[in-house]
């Protein structure tokens, strides 16, 4: 049996948020969110080839809303993700969360990013998850198992269930009975 050698992928900025792209069934992909106070942050999509133990595709997308502290991928749509991020406005720092879509043009391939004439494509905002009670300490977002239309968020020691089907730019907190949450 061959000894497997690790694979290293370097980022321009520090990162603490990593998730597998679970809805992607044809490839092994990961999403990584960066943290930088001075520059626009990024989400990297990295495709890994298990057979050859190498990274085969890398794309970079802009996440201008703030430092990514948590990232999760939809279990049903590989192009949808959620982030919890640190946003600064009016000299005040708050943790916020949003649902995003990866742009259809696949962003900037890292292999071609040596050419500075091509800038990464921004993520497409689908919905903000703004707590109706004004909670400002969002810790994480988790998708309802098997359902890409509902997410849970941990906000100020409370769990909120969001229904994305009834959302526009701001998602709505689900207030119905929780009996059918796992159906």
N, C-alpha and C positions, 0 to 999 in steps of 0.2 A: 504494500500500500504506500502510495506517495505521500510525503508530508506536504500538507497544504500550507502555502505561504500567504500571509495576510495581504490585503489590498488597502492601499492608502489613497485617500482623496483629499486634496488640500482645498481649503476655503479661503476667500479673501478676508472674511471677518470671523470673529468668534461665533460659535454656535452651541446651543444647548437643547435644541428641539429636533427630534428625529422620529419618523414614523414610516412604517411600510405602507405601500400603496396597495391595500388589500383587495380592492375591486379589480385590479389588473391581474388577469389570470394567464396571460401569454408571456409575461416577463417578470423578472424580479426587480422591483423598483422601490426606491426610498425617496422620501421628501425630507429635506433639511432646511430649517429656518435659521437665519443669522441674527446676531445682536450687535448693533453699532449705534452709538449715540450721535455720531458725527455724519454718517452717510446713510443713504437709502439702504434699507435692509433687503435681503434677497431670500427667495425660496429656490433651492436647488433640487431638481429631479434627477436622480442617478439610477441608471439601469445597469444591473450586474448580471454577468454571464457565469452561472455556476459551473458549467462544464469546463470552461477555460480559465476560471478564476480571475476574471478581469472586468473592468468597467467598460461597457460598450457604448453608452450614450449618456450625455450630461447636458442638461438644459438649465438655464438660470432665468428666473422671473423676479421682477421688482415687487417688494412688499413695502410700500412707502408709508404705511400707517404707523410703524414703529418696530421696536425690537421684538422678535418672535421668541416667546417664552414657552409656548406649547403649540404643537401642530398635530392634527389628526386628519386622516383620510376617510372619505365616505366609503362605507362597505359595499355600496351598489354602483357607484359612478367614479371611475378612476380620475376623472377630471375635476372633481369637487373636493375641497379641503376646508378645514376650519383652523383658525389661528387665535391664540390668546397673545396679546401684544401690549407693550408698554407705550402708551401715547402721551405726549407732552403737549398741553395746550394751556395758554394763559399762565405759564409758569407753574402749572400743576401737572403732576405725573399720575396717570390712572391706568389701570389694567383694563383692557377692553377685549372684545372678541367679535369675530366676523366669519362669515362663510364666503369662500372665494371659488372662482373657476379658473383653471389653467387656460390661458389663451389658446385658441385653435392653431395659431402659427408656431406653436412649440417653443417659443422663447428663443434665446440665443444659445446655440450649442457652445459648450465650453471650449471645444476644440477650435472653434473659429473665433473665440473671444479675444485672441491676441490682436485682432484687428479692431482697434478702438472706435471705428466708424459705426459699428453696430451696437446699439444699446439694448439691454434686456427689456423685454416686454412686461408691462405691469400686469399683475393679477387682476382679473375682472371681479369686482365686488358684487356679490349676490345679495347679501343681507348683513346688517349689523345685529348683534345680539345685545340689545340695551335692556338692562334689568328695569322693570317697571317700578320697583321700589328704590331705584337709584343706587343699587349696589355698585361698588367701584373696585372690588378686589376679585377679579375673575382668575381662578386658578387653572382650570382645564375645561376642555370640551370633549365629550365622548358621544359617539353615534349610537343610536338605539340599534341593538344587534339585528342585522338583516334588513334594516330600514334606513334608506338614505333621506327620509323626509322628517325625521325627528332627531334632535340632539339634546343631550343633557349638559348643563354647565354647573360648575361649582362656583358660586358667587357669595362672598361674605358668609361662609359656613352654611349656605342653603343650596339645595339642588333644585335647579329650574329645568323644566322640560319644554323645549321649543318646538313648535310645529312649523316647519319650513314651507309647507304647502300653502299656508295662508299668509305668507309674508310678502312684503314688497322689499323696499330698501331696509326696513326694520322688521325682524321676525317677531312673531307673537308668542307669548308664553302660553303654553297649553294649560287650560284650566278645567278640562273635562275630567271624567272619572279615569282613574289610573288602572282600572280593571283590565283594559285591553292593551296595555303598554307593550306586551311582548307578543301580540298576535301579528 
